[in-house]
Amino acid sequence: MNDTAHPATAYKILTADQWAQFQADGVFHGAPVDLADGYIHLSAAEQVQGTLDKHFAGQSGLVIAEIDLALLGDTVKWEVSRGGALFPHIYGPLPMAAVLRVTDSTPSFR
């Protein structure tokens, strides 16, 4: 991998049930797609709207958690995904301590 700087934060889109479980457990092990793929999918800020449109269209009650990637260290890997773009993936659990803030999803994320 090259030395291109990556953003310090990324975003995890969660259903209301996933967010409630995350809050109760203090750690998130992944949504069904994350567990199937072996890592937790995140999106950089400019990728969130595309992820919402592609994977969460028509869903309500979504929560978008901003994640401090530095706190996760080497568990974060930037890998090629949709459209050849690099996406952040977490290879391990996501602790609540890494959540900087949460916002409710709106029809468009800005």
DSSP file (Angstrom, degrees, kcal/mol; ACC not computed):
  #  RESIDUE AA STRUCTURE BP1 BP2  ACC     N-H-->O    O-->H-N    N-H-->O    O-->H-N    TCO  KAPPA ALPHA  PHI   PSI    X-CA   Y-CA   Z-CA
    1    1 A M              0   0    0      0, 0.0     2,-0.0     0, 0.0     0, 0.0   0.000 360.0 360.0 360.0 145.4    0.0    0.0    0.0
    2    2 A N        -     0   0    0      1,-0.1     0, 0.0     3,-0.0     0, 0.0  -0.172 360.0-104.4 -81.1-179.6    1.2    3.5   -0.7
    3    3 A D        +     0   0    0      2,-0.0    -1,-0.1    -2,-0.0     2,-0.1   0.124  64.2 145.4 -95.3  21.6    1.7    6.3    1.8
    4    4 A T        -     0   0    0      1,-0.1     2,-0.2     0, 0.0    -2,-0.0  -0.365  55.4-113.2 -59.5 132.9   -1.4    8.2    0.7
    5    5 A A        -     0   0    0     -2,-0.1    -1,-0.1     1,-0.0     3,-0.1  -0.487  30.8-155.2 -71.6 136.7   -3.0    9.8    3.8
    6    6 A H        -     0   0    0     -2,-0.2    -1,-0.0     1,-0.1    72,-0.0  -0.758  30.0 -87.0-106.7 157.1   -6.4    8.5    4.8
    7    7 A P        -     0   0    0      0, 0.0    -1,-0.1     0, 0.0    62,-0.0  -0.203  28.9-129.3 -59.1 155.1   -9.0   10.3    6.7
    8    8 A A  S    S+     0   0    0     61,-0.1    61,-2.0    60,-0.1    62,-0.7   0.676  89.7  38.6 -79.6 -18.5   -8.8   10.2   10.5
    9    9 A T  E     -A   68   0A   0     59,-0.2    36,-0.3    60,-0.1     2,-0.3  -0.903  60.5-180.0-130.9 159.8  -12.5    9.1   10.8
   10   10 A A  E     -A   67   0A   0     57,-1.5    57,-3.7    -2,-0.3     2,-0.4  -0.869  24.9-112.3-146.0 179.2  -14.9    6.9    8.9
   11   11 A Y  E     -AB  66  43A   0     32,-3.0    32,-2.2    -2,-0.3     2,-0.5  -0.939  11.7-160.1-129.1 140.6  -18.6    6.0    9.3
   12   12 A K  E     -A   65   0A   0     53,-2.3    53,-2.8    -2,-0.4     2,-0.5  -0.980  15.4-147.3-116.0 126.0  -20.6    2.9   10.1
   13   13 A I  E     -A   64   0A   0     -2,-0.5     2,-0.3    28,-0.2    51,-0.2  -0.830  24.3-178.8 -94.5 126.6  -24.2    2.8    9.1
   14   14 A L  E     -A   63   0A   0     49,-3.1    49,-3.0    -2,-0.5     2,-0.1  -0.929  26.9-122.1-126.9 146.4  -26.3    0.8   11.6
   15   15 A T     >  -     0   0    0     -2,-0.3     4,-2.7    47,-0.2     5,-0.2  -0.404  39.4-104.6 -73.9 164.8  -29.9   -0.2   11.9
   16   16 A A  H  > S+     0   0    0     44,-0.3     4,-2.5     1,-0.2     5,-0.2   0.903 123.7  49.7 -58.4 -41.4  -31.7    0.9   15.0
   17   17 A D  H  > S+     0   0    0      2,-0.2     4,-2.3     1,-0.2    -1,-0.2   0.908 110.7  48.9 -65.4 -41.7  -31.6   -2.7   16.4
   18   18 A Q  H  > S+     0   0    0      2,-0.2     4,-2.5     1,-0.2    -2,-0.2   0.915 112.2  49.2 -63.8 -41.8  -27.8   -2.9   15.7
   19   19 A W  H  X S+     0   0    0     -4,-2.7     4,-2.7     2,-0.2    -2,-0.2   0.917 110.3  50.4 -63.7 -43.6  -27.2    0.4   17.4
   20   20 A A  H  X S+     0   0    0     -4,-2.5     4,-2.2    -5,-0.2    -1,-0.2   0.911 112.7  46.6 -61.5 -41.9  -29.2   -0.6   20.4
   21   21 A Q  H  X S+     0   0    0     -4,-2.3     4,-2.7     2,-0.2     6,-0.3   0.900 110.9  52.7 -66.4 -40.7  -27.3   -3.9   20.7
   22   22 A F  H  X S+     0   0    0     -4,-2.5     4,-2.7     1,-0.2     5,-0.4   0.926 110.8  47.5 -58.5 -47.3  -24.0   -2.0   20.2
   23   23 A Q  H  < S+     0   0    0     -4,-2.7    -1,-0.2     1,-0.2    -2,-0.2   0.902 113.7  47.4 -62.7 -41.1  -24.9    0.4   23.1
   24   24 A A  H  < S+     0   0    0     -4,-2.2    -2,-0.2    -5,-0.2    -1,-0.2   0.894 120.9  36.0 -67.5 -40.0  -25.9   -2.6   25.3
   25   25 A D  H  < S-     0   0    0     -4,-2.7    -2,-0.2     2,-0.2    -1,-0.2   0.755  93.8-136.8 -86.6 -26.3  -22.8   -4.6   24.6
   26   26 A G  S  < S+     0   0    0     -4,-2.7    70,-2.5    -5,-0.3    71,-0.3   0.495  82.1  66.6  78.5   2.8  -20.3   -1.7   24.4
   27   27 A V  E    S-D   95   0B   0     -5,-0.4     2,-0.5    -6,-0.3    -2,-0.2  -0.985  70.7-143.6-153.3 145.8  -18.8   -3.4   21.3
   28   28 A F  E     -D   94   0B   0     66,-3.0    66,-3.0    -2,-0.3     3,-0.1  -0.960  11.0-176.7-117.0 124.2  -20.0   -4.2   17.8
   29   29 A H        -     0   0    0     -2,-0.5    -1,-0.1     1,-0.3     2,-0.1   0.524  57.4 -83.9 -96.4  -7.7  -19.0   -7.4   16.1
   30   30 A G        -     0   0    0     64,-0.1    -1,-0.3   -12,-0.1    10,-0.1  -0.270  34.5 -86.4 125.0 152.4  -20.7   -6.7   12.9
   31   31 A A     >  -     0   0    0     -2,-0.1     4,-2.6    -3,-0.1     3,-0.4  -0.342  60.1 -89.3 -76.6 168.9  -23.9   -6.7   10.9
   32   32 A P  H  > S+     0   0    0      0, 0.0     4,-2.2     0, 0.0     5,-0.2   0.885 131.0  49.9 -51.4 -41.8  -24.7   -9.9    9.0
   33   33 A V  H  > S+     0   0    0      2,-0.2     4,-2.0     1,-0.2     6,-0.2   0.881 110.6  50.7 -65.8 -36.3  -22.8   -8.8    5.9
   34   34 A D  H  >>S+     0   0    0     -3,-0.4     4,-1.9     2,-0.2     5,-1.3   0.936 110.9  47.8 -64.6 -46.5  -19.8   -7.9    8.1
   35   35 A L  H  <5S+     0   0    0     -4,-2.6    -2,-0.2     1,-0.2    -1,-0.2   0.886 112.5  49.7 -63.1 -38.4  -19.8  -11.3    9.7
   36   36 A A  H  <5S+     0   0    0     -4,-2.2    -1,-0.2    -5,-0.3    -2,-0.2   0.877 115.5  42.7 -66.7 -37.7  -20.1  -13.0    6.3
   37   37 A D  H  <5S-     0   0    0     -4,-2.0    -2,-0.2     2,-0.3    -1,-0.2   0.665 109.4-120.5 -85.7 -17.4  -17.3  -11.0    4.8
   38   38 A G  T  <5S+     0   0    0     -4,-1.9     2,-0.3     1,-0.2    -3,-0.2   0.587  82.9  63.0  89.7  10.7  -15.0  -11.3    7.9
   39   39 A Y  S   <S-     0   0    0     -5,-1.3     2,-0.6    -6,-0.2    -2,-0.3  -0.980  85.7-101.4-157.5 161.7  -14.6   -7.6    8.5
   40   40 A I  E     -E   90   0C   0     50,-2.8    50,-2.3    -2,-0.3     2,-0.3  -0.797  38.0-133.5 -91.4 123.2  -16.7   -4.6    9.5
   41   41 A H  E     +E   89   0C   0     -2,-0.6     2,-0.3    48,-0.2   -28,-0.2  -0.592  29.8 174.2 -77.0 130.7  -17.5   -2.4    6.5
   42   42 A L        -     0   0    0     46,-1.9     2,-0.4    -2,-0.3   -30,-0.2  -0.822  17.8-143.0-124.3 169.8  -17.1    1.4    7.0
   43   43 A S  B     -B   11   0A   0    -32,-2.2   -32,-3.0    -2,-0.3    44,-0.1  -0.995  15.6-124.0-132.8 141.6  -17.3    4.3    4.6
   44   44 A A    >>  -     0   0    0     -2,-0.4     3,-2.1   -34,-0.2     4,-1.0  -0.380  45.3 -95.1 -71.0 164.0  -15.3    7.5    4.3
   45   45 A A  G >4 S+     0   0    0    -36,-0.3     3,-0.8     1,-0.3     4,-0.5   0.875 126.7  49.4 -52.1 -44.5  -17.4   10.7    4.5
   46   46 A E  G 34 S+     0   0    0      1,-0.2    -1,-0.3     2,-0.1     4,-0.3   0.578 111.3  51.8 -75.0  -7.3  -17.7   11.0    0.7
   47   47 A Q  G <> S+     0   0    0     -3,-2.1     4,-2.1     2,-0.1    -1,-0.2   0.559  85.0  85.8-101.3 -12.3  -18.7    7.4    0.4
   48   48 A V  H <X S+     0   0    0     -4,-1.0     4,-2.9    -3,-0.8     5,-0.2   0.916  87.8  50.1 -60.7 -46.6  -21.6    7.4    2.9
   49   49 A Q  H  > S+     0   0    0     -4,-0.5     4,-2.7     1,-0.2    -1,-0.2   0.909 111.1  49.3 -62.0 -41.1  -24.3    8.6    0.6
   50   50 A G  H  > S+     0   0    0     -4,-0.3     4,-2.4     2,-0.2    -1,-0.2   0.886 111.8  49.2 -62.9 -38.7  -23.4    5.9   -2.0
   51   51 A T  H  X>S+     0   0    0     -4,-2.1     4,-2.8     2,-0.2     5,-0.6   0.912 111.3  49.3 -67.0 -42.7  -23.5    3.3    0.7
   52   52 A L  H  X5S+     0   0    0     -4,-2.9     4,-1.8     1,-0.2    -2,-0.2   0.941 114.2  45.9 -59.2 -47.2  -26.9    4.5    2.0
   53   53 A D  H  <5S+     0   0    0     -4,-2.7     4,-0.4    -5,-0.2    -2,-0.2   0.892 120.0  38.9 -63.9 -41.0  -28.2    4.5   -1.6
   54   54 A K  H  <5S+     0   0    0     -4,-2.4    -2,-0.2    -5,-0.2    -1,-0.2   0.884 132.0  18.3 -79.7 -40.5  -26.8    1.0   -2.5
   55   55 A H  H  <5S+     0   0    0     -4,-2.8    -3,-0.2    -5,-0.2    -2,-0.2   0.591 130.0  35.7-112.5 -13.5  -27.3   -0.9    0.7
   56   56 A F  S ><<S+     0   0    0     -4,-1.8     3,-2.1    -5,-0.6    -3,-0.2   0.205  70.7 150.8-130.0  16.2  -29.9    0.9    2.8
   57   57 A A  T 3  S+     0   0    0     -4,-0.4     3,-0.1     1,-0.3    -4,-0.1  -0.240  75.5   9.3 -55.0 132.5  -32.4    2.4    0.4
   58   58 A G  T 3  S+     0   0    0      1,-0.3     2,-0.3     0, 0.0    -1,-0.3   0.377  97.4 126.5  81.0  -5.2  -35.9    2.7    1.8
   59   59 A Q    <   -     0   0    0     -3,-2.1    -1,-0.3     2,-0.0     2,-0.3  -0.630  40.3-163.3 -87.4 145.1  -34.8    1.9    5.4
   60   60 A S        +     0   0    0     -2,-0.3   -44,-0.3     1,-0.1    46,-0.1  -0.758  62.5  44.8-118.6 169.5  -35.6    4.2    8.2
   61   61 A G  S    S+     0   0    0     -2,-0.3    -1,-0.1    44,-0.2     2,-0.1   0.686  73.9 158.6  74.0  18.3  -34.3    4.5   11.7
   62   62 A L        -     0   0    0     -3,-0.2    43,-2.5   -47,-0.1     2,-0.4  -0.436  28.7-151.7 -76.4 150.5  -30.7    4.3   10.6
   63   63 A V  E     -AC  14 104A   0    -49,-3.0   -49,-3.1    41,-0.2     2,-0.6  -0.975   0.9-153.4-120.9 135.0  -27.8    5.6   12.8
   64   64 A I  E     -AC  13 103A   0     39,-3.3    39,-2.2    -2,-0.4     2,-0.5  -0.945  12.5-161.7-111.5 116.0  -24.5    6.8   11.3
   65   65 A A  E     -AC  12 102A   0    -53,-2.8   -53,-2.3    -2,-0.6     2,-0.5  -0.844  11.9-140.8-100.8 127.2  -21.6    6.5   13.8
   66   66 A E  E     -AC  11 101A   0     35,-3.1    34,-3.0    -2,-0.5    35,-0.8  -0.766  24.1-153.1 -85.7 127.1  -18.5    8.5   13.2
   67   67 A I  E     -AC  10  99A   0    -57,-3.7   -57,-1.5    -2,-0.5     2,-1.0  -0.860  15.1-134.0-111.6 133.0  -15.5    6.2   14.1
   68   68 A D  E >>  -A    9   0A   0     30,-3.1     4,-0.5    -2,-0.4     3,-0.5  -0.741  20.8-170.0 -81.6 102.5  -12.0    7.3   15.3
   69   69 A L  H >> S+     0   0    0    -61,-2.0     3,-1.1    -2,-1.0     4,-0.7   0.825  79.3  63.4 -68.1 -31.6   -9.8    5.2   13.1
   70   70 A A  H >4 S+     0   0    0    -62,-0.7     3,-0.9     1,-0.3    -1,-0.2   0.866  97.4  57.7 -61.0 -35.4   -6.6    6.0   15.0
   71   71 A L  H <4 S+     0   0    0     -3,-0.5    -1,-0.3     1,-0.2    -2,-0.2   0.747 104.0  53.4 -66.0 -23.1   -8.0    4.4   18.1
   72   72 A L  H X< S-     0   0    0     -3,-1.1     3,-1.8    -4,-0.5    -1,-0.2   0.585  86.1-179.0 -91.1 -11.7   -8.4    1.1   16.1
   73   73 A G  G X<  +     0   0    0     -3,-0.9     3,-1.5    -4,-0.7    -1,-0.2  -0.174  63.0   0.5  56.5-132.7   -4.8    1.0   14.9
   74   74 A D  G 3  S+     0   0    0      1,-0.3    -1,-0.3    -4,-0.1    17,-0.1   0.483 114.6  80.6 -74.4  -3.5   -3.8   -1.9   12.7
   75   75 A T  G <  S+     0   0    0     -3,-1.8    16,-3.1    -6,-0.1     2,-0.5   0.679  78.9  84.6 -75.0 -14.0   -7.2   -3.4   12.6
   76   76 A V  E <   +F   90   0C   0     -3,-1.5     2,-0.4    14,-0.2    14,-0.2  -0.776  57.7 178.3 -92.1 126.8   -8.2   -0.9   10.0
   77   77 A K  E     -F   89   0C   0     12,-2.7    12,-2.6    -2,-0.5     2,-0.7  -0.993  23.9-141.0-126.0 133.9   -7.3   -1.7    6.4
   78   78 A W  E     +F   88   0C   0     -2,-0.4     2,-0.3    10,-0.2     8,-0.1  -0.858  35.1 174.6 -93.8 117.4   -8.1    0.4    3.3
   79   79 A E  E     -F   87   0C   0      8,-2.8     8,-3.0    -2,-0.7     2,-0.2  -0.920  36.6 -97.9-130.8 150.5   -9.1   -2.0    0.6
   80   80 A V  E     +F   86   0C   0     -2,-0.3     6,-0.2     6,-0.2     2,-0.1  -0.429  58.8 138.4 -66.1 132.0  -10.5   -1.7   -2.9
   81   81 A S    >   +     0   0    0      4,-2.8     3,-2.4     1,-0.3     4,-0.2  -0.341  46.8  23.8-142.7-134.8  -14.2   -2.1   -3.1
   82   82 A R  G >  S-     0   0    0      1,-0.3     3,-1.7     2,-0.2    -1,-0.3  -0.082 131.6  -6.3 -46.4 123.5  -17.1   -0.4   -5.0
   83   83 A G  G 3  S-     0   0    0      1,-0.3    -1,-0.3    -3,-0.1     3,-0.1   0.670 123.1 -68.9  66.1  17.6  -16.0    1.3   -8.2
   84   84 A G  G <  S+     0   0    0     -3,-2.4    -1,-0.3     1,-0.3    -2,-0.2   0.491  97.4 139.8  80.3   2.0  -12.3    0.6   -7.4
   85   85 A A    <   -     0   0    0     -3,-1.7    -4,-2.8    -4,-0.2     2,-0.4  -0.443  58.3-109.8 -78.6 152.7  -12.4    3.1   -4.5
   86   86 A L  E     - F   0  80C   0     -6,-0.2    -6,-0.2    -2,-0.1   -42,-0.2  -0.708  37.0-172.6 -82.0 129.1  -10.6    2.4   -1.2
   87   87 A F  E     - F   0  79C   0     -8,-3.0    -8,-2.8    -2,-0.4     2,-0.4  -0.935  25.6-114.2-120.3 145.6  -12.9    1.7    1.7
   88   88 A P  E     - F   0  78C   0      0, 0.0   -46,-1.9     0, 0.0     2,-0.4  -0.657  33.6-175.0 -80.2 132.1  -12.0    1.3    5.4
   89   89 A H  E     -EF  41  77C   0    -12,-2.6   -12,-2.7    -2,-0.4     2,-0.6  -0.974  16.7-142.1-125.1 140.7  -12.6   -2.2    6.8
   90   90 A I  E     -EF  40  76C   0    -50,-2.3   -50,-2.8    -2,-0.4     2,-1.1  -0.913   4.1-159.8-105.9 122.1  -12.1   -3.2   10.5
   91   91 A Y  S    S+     0   0    0    -16,-3.1   -52,-0.1    -2,-0.6   -15,-0.1  -0.701  72.5  24.0 -98.8  79.5  -10.7   -6.6   11.1
   92   92 A G  S    S-     0   0    0     -2,-1.1   -52,-0.2   -63,-0.1    -2,-0.1  -0.873 105.7 -41.9 150.7 179.4  -11.8   -7.1   14.6
   93   93 A P        -     0   0    0      0, 0.0   -64,-0.2     0, 0.0    -2,-0.1  -0.349  48.8-127.6 -73.3 155.3  -14.6   -5.8   16.9
   94   94 A L  E     -D   28   0B   0    -66,-3.0   -66,-3.0    -4,-0.1     2,-0.2  -0.913  24.2-147.9-103.6 111.4  -15.6   -2.1   17.0
   95   95 A P  E >   -D   27   0B   0      0, 0.0     3,-2.0     0, 0.0     4,-0.3  -0.523  19.0-125.2 -80.4 147.2  -15.5   -0.8   20.6
   96   96 A M  G >  S+     0   0    0    -70,-2.5     3,-2.0     1,-0.3   -69,-0.1   0.812 107.7  71.8 -57.1 -30.1  -17.9    2.0   21.7
   97   97 A A  G 3  S+     0   0    0    -71,-0.3    -1,-0.3     1,-0.3   -70,-0.1   0.730  91.1  58.9 -59.9 -21.5  -14.9    4.0   22.7
   98   98 A A  G <  S+     0   0    0     -3,-2.0   -30,-3.1   -31,-0.1     2,-0.7   0.552  81.3 100.7 -85.4  -7.4  -14.0    4.5   19.0
   99   99 A V  E <   -C   67   0A   0     -3,-2.0   -32,-0.2    -4,-0.3     3,-0.1  -0.699  46.2-180.0 -82.8 117.1  -17.4    6.2   18.3
  100  100 A L  E     -     0   0A   0    -34,-3.0     2,-0.3    -2,-0.7    -1,-0.2   0.877  64.7 -24.5 -83.2 -41.8  -16.9   10.0   18.2
  101  101 A R  E     -C   66   0A   0    -35,-0.8   -35,-3.1     2,-0.0     2,-0.4  -0.976  56.2-138.8-163.3 163.0  -20.5   10.9   17.5
  102  102 A V  E     -C   65   0A   0     -2,-0.3     2,-0.3   -37,-0.2   -37,-0.2  -0.969  13.2-171.7-130.5 148.4  -23.7    9.5   16.0
  103  103 A T  E     -C   64   0A   0    -39,-2.2   -39,-3.3    -2,-0.4     2,-0.3  -0.977  29.4-111.6-134.0 150.2  -26.3   11.1   13.8
  104  104 A D  E     -C   63   0A   0     -2,-0.3   -41,-0.2   -41,-0.2     2,-0.2  -0.602  42.8-108.5 -75.2 141.4  -29.7    9.8   12.7
  105  105 A S        -     0   0    0    -43,-2.5   -44,-0.2    -2,-0.3   -43,-0.1  -0.461  36.2-169.0 -69.0 141.0  -29.7    9.1    9.0
  106  106 A T        -     0   0    0     -2,-0.2     3,-0.1   -46,-0.1    -3,-0.0  -0.719  46.8 -84.5-118.1 174.7  -31.7   11.5    6.9
  107  107 A P  S    S+     0   0    0      0, 0.0     2,-0.4     0, 0.0    -2,-0.1   0.806 120.2  24.9 -54.5 -27.3  -32.6   11.1    3.2
  108  108 A S  S    S-     0   0    0    -56,-0.0     2,-0.5   -55,-0.0   -59,-0.0  -0.991  77.1-140.2-140.3 136.7  -29.2   12.4    2.3
  109  109 A F              0   0    0     -2,-0.4   -60,-0.2     1,-0.1    -4,-0.1  -0.769 360.0 360.0 -92.5 130.2  -26.0   12.4    4.4
  110  110 A R              0   0    0     -2,-0.5    -1,-0.1   -62,-0.1   -65,-0.0   0.324 360.0 360.0-132.2 360.0  -23.9   15.6    4.2
